[in-house]
Structure formats: structure tokens, C-alpha cells
Amino acid sequence: MAWPSTEPIVDIRDLSVHYGLRGGSLARLIGSDAGTVKAVDGINLTLRRGEVVGLVGESGSGKSTLGRALLGLAPATEGSIEFEGQDLADLSGRRLRALRRDIQMVFQDPSAALNPAMTVEEAVGDALRVHGMRSASERRTKVIDALERVGLSPVELFLEKYPRDLSGGQKQRVVLARAIITGPSVLVADEPISMLDMSVRAKILQLMLDLKQDLGLTYVYITHDLASAKFFCDRIAIMYLGRVVEIGPTEEIFANPRHPYTKALLRAIPDPDPGRQLPRDLPRGEVPDAASPPFGCAFHPRCNEATPICGWESRDLRALIEGHWTRRSAEEYAGERSIVGDLDHLDKPTTGATIGSAGSAETRVFLDRVRAEKPDEPIWGGIDAINDVGSGVRVQFREGVDPALRRAGEVQVACVLYPDEPTGVEAAESDRDRPPPPPEPVSAGINRRTVGLTVVGLIAALLPFVAFAGITREFVQNGVLTSYSRINVLGILGGVVAFGCGWALLTKGGGAERAPWWKAVGVVVALLGVLQFLHGSSLLVAVSPCQSERVDSTWCR
Amino acid sequence: MRKVLRAMAKPFTDTTGTARWMLVAGIVITAIFVICAIFAPLLAPYGFAQASAEGVRFPKAGPPSGDHLFGTDRLFFDVFSRTIWGARTAIQVVLLSILICVVVGVPLGLVSGYYGGWFDRILLLVMDALFAFPSFLLAIVFSFLLTDILGGSVLAVALSLSAIYIPQYYRVVRNTTVSAKEATYVEAARAIGASDFVIMRRYLFQNVVQSVPVIGTLNAADAILTLAGLGFLGLGIQSTDAAEWGHDLNRALEDAGSGVWWTGLYPGLAIVLLVTGLTLVGEGLNETINPTLRVRRLLPVHMPAREER
């Protein structure tokens, strides 16, 4: 393995990729916001020419999004990606496409990554074609060369084949050939072996290493499989919920894991020795919802080494209480449940959680019982105060610390257990980089959108009626329309607009707190819209043929 | 070239049983009409608006005879000739309208499905509105509007037929595009630097037009009926412009009471046959292309005889 040079080829600075969540279809229509998912959240990473960097993490950790952002496939919300000094965000669409000659990608599922309607020759050659190589014979020479490089020989046997005629390993070789044919310097490999048979995996990895040697490639290797990363990577970045939690040389990460998440991932690697039963204290639960990540350190709810300052909050309290109830009998549960009341409101993340419905004293007793069962839970240390509020108590949590990446030995770790080594000021500042997300704004009653929707909806529903009342009257009185009108089109359009507005009011009216009267207004507007639509379309049916003298007027009566 | 031929023969070679025979029967029937349409001037003994030959006037509503195989109608026209010329009109109109449908509907569907957003939503609304209308009524309205502009020509009727079928092509192509554009190979195409146009043309197009031939043939059958219906109402092509079965049926209506059966029977029979033929082709194609209906033909495996040693 060639030792990587120190020359940076890709420089990622504070990169964030946020996705807006989509609500219902009409929420999208009127452009309302349903929150964002921070798929990648402030990542700094430098790729040096010739090295292999592994991005490791569970599903939803943002590793694939980071890889896609490197090619400009996922738009960066903030921050910059510099490739050989050019910022990807500054490039126009055309220039960005041209740049993809230099940064290529290999996909997880080779069967899906190839167009089923293209032969191998077309698929591989298309990478050249889109970059302006018009001559088919020139392309063919290059394609044959690339296919030989990835070990598909005799090449003639594969050129005319469709993806469905190939095995998974062969398809992945074709995908690799397509990636290297434009002569890239960086290759993003998104779990390139996870969909392949075990027997083929090592071969493909070896092929990738060979290609790296021959063509001087730099790899970004995305995987959830630490074992293959150990074999393949020079450096490893462990990702969790869109952030890098630990990054460093592969040997150091494996020999001396620091972040609790890294330790957990390493423990999760299957051990081939059946006699050795290591305690597998794996992380609890699932990866949290990326739309509203936990306060403080995002890993703290699952962490085995969590401390009182990790950012405890209402959702952790709910998980704790519900965990407590799983160990109670049905009667005990019923009793305790009646003291505590409903816990659903705790899902709205906040550092001040109010629980209890049967009285403050009872709730305190209940909390003490929960605490007595698991006194060592760090969440207890994270509670600042418990105050009596009405018929319950308000549990005030300590403001959590969101750790930034800090140097610890040879690696960098984002964990409060590894306080900053070099510069204290900087780290303290970066702690304040991301304050805990504020609780969702609760706007009561009316907002501007609601009023706007109502006005627009009513106008759209009523205006065609008013504007064409004369024509309608004429139609009713004489049975025949004498003047040609476009009432139908206006009526239909107005009806549709009004219905849209009404529906939006019905589903989204009145802001966050949806008052029932906005629903009523929505229903009225939507009904008016339907009426207007029917009115408009029925006139279209009745009127249009009457415009021509070919049909006798009995038709129109 | 061989690839194209093989692809074209695929519906036939891939099918078995009923689907295959439906396809064959449909193709044969349709082919007969297509031949009639192409060679109408040679096959038909007289012109479609010819009322006399060599100075001799044809009999009025004359029964089938040696000179006039299917008889003549009240306007002295030869029914046999008009039936054959009618095939030409029908095929012309249907081909033209399908061409317009494909040329307009498929790219619209591709672009709308690929880009999504406002354009997609508005187009979808318009198309759904057209789709929701009773199609025949829509055809009547359009032929009214268009005959004022273009006259009672083949083009006008073809356009009004297209207007009612475009939403189907649009819908099918748009929906398959919406699902196909999420496929990894589209992302892969983007990753190699393909532009949106290239992605739509080289990556999506071939994968989303698969069901267009089926809709095309099934619509063709429907279009024949709509065309005849328009002609029957006197809205389509006038009898002096071209021979049109529906229009002939309309005129034959008065004959039916007076025992003149031949003026109505033959055009009607032609309509029924052509519609049946096209429907059979469409259904046959559907069974081959639609994977949920397809029963693939199993080819027997012939093992070479074991060599005795």
C-alpha cells in the first residue's frame, strides 16, 4: 500500500446537508415546513492524495449523504467542499458535471446501478459519451481497456451483455469500469461489497486496491462493516447522526477506541471464537430520529458511559420510566400510571419536563422508586432540580454539553470524556456552536398563511359566480346562451384553487395549534370550490356544443 | 439491426398459448385492413365518391350484384369501394392520432415526472381534468372547435382524438418516470456527469416507454370507435372528403327500415373487425409486456444423448 502523501485533494469544511421534511401533498403545495433532517451536520474532513478514508456508521448516520455530497449529488446546505482548490458549491451545473470526471462513485447495489436497457459497452462508454467523446470506435477502445483493467476478460464476451446477464460480482466490476474510465482521482465507494456474495467481496476489495495502485486513486470507503474497513482503510471516521464522532488512523481506532460509540461498534464485530463469550453491551435501542436529535451529545441516550452533562432531556425521562414499567407487574403499572398520567407530551424535547397528575408528593415518591431501581443511571446526575408544579412535578435538567471533535492522542474524538488537549478556548467555543434545538414554536390561533388562504379561497370560489351571474341568469331564462363565454374555464380554475385552499386550511389551518373553527372554514371553502368546479364544468358540457349552429338548439334546453 | 428485429419479434417468441394466438389473430386481422388502406386505389373498383362509371350512373340503393359486390347506397356510391376506402381513412386517422399522442404525451410525461414541482402538478391537474371527462363528449367538443379551424379534414379528427388519449400516455409515462427516476442507475448517471436531458433520453426513456405500445394498440381500437361515433353524429369527415364508416352508418340508418341491409352491414362489419383485431393485438402485447400477466414460454431443454463408451 503506497503511503499517502500529505497533499490534500479534497477539503471538506463545516459541511452540512439538511433535508426539508415533506408533509402531506397539500402541505408541499403551499410550501409549509415540516422540519429538517440534518443528514450531515458540520463535518470537517481532509482527504490526502492516495489515501483510503473509511466512513463508518449505522444506517442513518449520514455517511452515504456525505459521499454523495462529495460529488455534488446532495446539495450542501452550509460549508464548502474544495476539490483541488475549487469549491464545488461555486460551480455551475455544467462545470459540476464536468468535474465528475475527476470524482466518481461506486454504488452499493450493482444490479440497481446499471441501466437495465444498456449493454455493458453502452453503460461503460456512456461515461465517456457524456463528457463529449463522440467517436464510437474511440469509446470502444477505452471501454475494452477499462473492462480488462477490472478483470472482465475475455472482454468480447461481455461487451454485448445486458446487466441481467451478469452475476453480482461481474456487475460490480462493470460499475468499477464505468467509474475509472474517465480517469478520476477520487473514488467514492458506497458500501461497494455489502450486496455481494461473501466469496466475491475480498476479490472486489483487492481489485479496488490494485486499481488504487495502478491509477493513483484516492478512496472514500463508506461502510458499516468495520472488519472490511480495517483491511481497506488508512484512516477511519466514525459517524453518528450526521457527525464525525471519532477519526484517526485505522490501527489506533482498532487498538485503542475512545468514543463509546466506536467501542460499541467494535464489540459488535462477530467473534469467530465460540468459546469466548464477551459481554456484548451493545448500544441500547435504535438510532434516534434525525429530525429532532437528542440534546447535547447525540449518542447519550444509547451510551454506556454517559455522564450527567451529556444533555439529558424529557425524552430520556420517558424512556427511563417506560423501561421501569416493563419490569413491573400489571397492577403496579396501573397504579403508577395513574399517578404519572400521560407521558406523550414528553416526546417534545425540552429540558424542563412536567409529569404527574395525582399530586406532587405521589409523583416524587414514584420518581424515587424509579431511582431506587436504577440509582446509577447518569440521568439522575443530569437533573438540576425537581419542583412542585400543580398536581405534579417539573423535572429541570441540566443544560447539556455538545462535544466538538478534540484531539486525544493520535485520534480526534467528540466526547465529553476526552476533554480538549491542545486549546481550551477553541473547544469551549465550538461547544457553543450548536445550542440545543429550541422547542418548536407554538403559535396560537391565526397566522398570516391561514388568513391568506381563507381570503384567496373565498375569492376564487365566489368571484366566478359574481362575475358571470348575468350570463347565468340569461342561460336560465332563455335556455340558450347567446354570448360565448369562458365561464367554464374560470369556474373550473376558481373551483380548483378554492378547493386547494380549503383543503390546506382543513389540514394546516390555524398554525401549530389547530383550532376547530379553521377546520370549519376549510370545509366551507373546499365545498364552495367543489360547487364552483361542478358549476363550471357543467356549463362547459351544456354550453360548448350550443356554440355551433350544427346542433339544433333542443340540445341546449 | 438484428437486435431490433429480435426485439420486435419478442412479443411473439416470448408468448405461449392464448396470448400468442390472440396476438397472431389480431395481427392478421389488422394487417388485412392495413393492406386495404395502403392499396385502396388498386383494391377498390371505384372511387369513394364516384357515382357513375363510363358515363353510366350507378343504381340508387342497388342490391349486391356482380358490378357492385356490396351494392350501392342512396347517393349512388359503391358500398364495397367505400368500405375499402374507409379503411384508409380509419388507419390514417388512428395512426396520425397515435403519433401525435406519443410525440406529445411521452415527452410531457417524462419531463413532468422527472422534474416534478409546480410544472408537474399543474400538468397533472390539466390531464386529470381531461381524463375525468367523458371521452366521447370531449372528442365532440374538440372536433367542433377544430373543424371550425381546420375544416372536416383527417388532421382535425386526428387532433381531436389525440386530445382525449394524450392524458393516458402522459399518465403512464409520468408515473413510471416518477418511480424510475429514484432508481440508483439514474443517480449513477448523474454521478458520471450526465445532464438532465441525457438522463431522460438515454436512461429513463427506454425504461418508461415499455407500456406505451400496449396503450397505443388498445387506444387505436378505441379511437376507431370514437372516429365512427363522430362520423355517425355527422361531426367527423364529410362523405365527399373521404369515405368514413361511421358516416356511412349514419346514412344507412334510413335504409334499415326499407329492407336495404347492405349499406349498413358492411361498414359496421368493418368497424367490428378492425376493433376486434386491434384489441386482440393490444391484449396480446399486454400479456407479454405486463409481467403480472405474462406466462413465459418454456423452451424444452434437449440434452445431448449420452455417449456410450
Chai-1 contact restraints between the chains, C-beta under 6 A:
chainA,res_idxA,chainB,res_idxB,connection_type,confidence,min_distance_angstrom,max_distance_angstrom,comment,restraint_id
A,L71,B,A191,contact,1.0,0.0,6.0,A-B,restraint_1
A,L73,B,R190,contact,1.0,0.0,6.0,A-B,restraint_2
A,R97,B,G193,contact,1.0,0.0,6.0,A-B,restraint_3
A,R100,B,G193,contact,1.0,0.0,6.0,A-B,restraint_4
A,M105,B,A191,contact,1.0,0.0,6.0,A-B,restraint_5
A,F107,B,T184,contact,1.0,0.0,6.0,A-B,restraint_6
A,F107,B,A188,contact,1.0,0.0,6.0,A-B,restraint_7
A,A112,B,T184,contact,1.0,0.0,6.0,A-B,restraint_8
A,A113,B,T184,contact,1.0,0.0,6.0,A-B,restraint_9
A,A113,B,Y185,contact,1.0,0.0,6.0,A-B,restraint_10
A,A113,B,A188,contact,1.0,0.0,6.0,A-B,restraint_11
A,L114,B,Y185,contact,1.0,0.0,6.0,A-B,restraint_12
A,N115,B,Y185,contact,1.0,0.0,6.0,A-B,restraint_13
A,N115,B,Y203,contact,1.0,0.0,6.0,A-B,restraint_14
A,A117,B,Q206,contact,1.0,0.0,6.0,A-B,restraint_15
A,A117,B,N207,contact,1.0,0.0,6.0,A-B,restraint_16
A,A127,B,I192,contact,1.0,0.0,6.0,A-B,restraint_17
A,V130,B,G193,contact,1.0,0.0,6.0,A-B,restraint_18
A,V130,B,A194,contact,1.0,0.0,6.0,A-B,restraint_19
A,V130,B,V198,contact,1.0,0.0,6.0,A-B,restraint_20
A,S544,B,V141,contact,1.0,0.0,6.0,A-B,restraint_21
A,S548,B,F144,contact,1.0,0.0,6.0,A-B,restraint_22
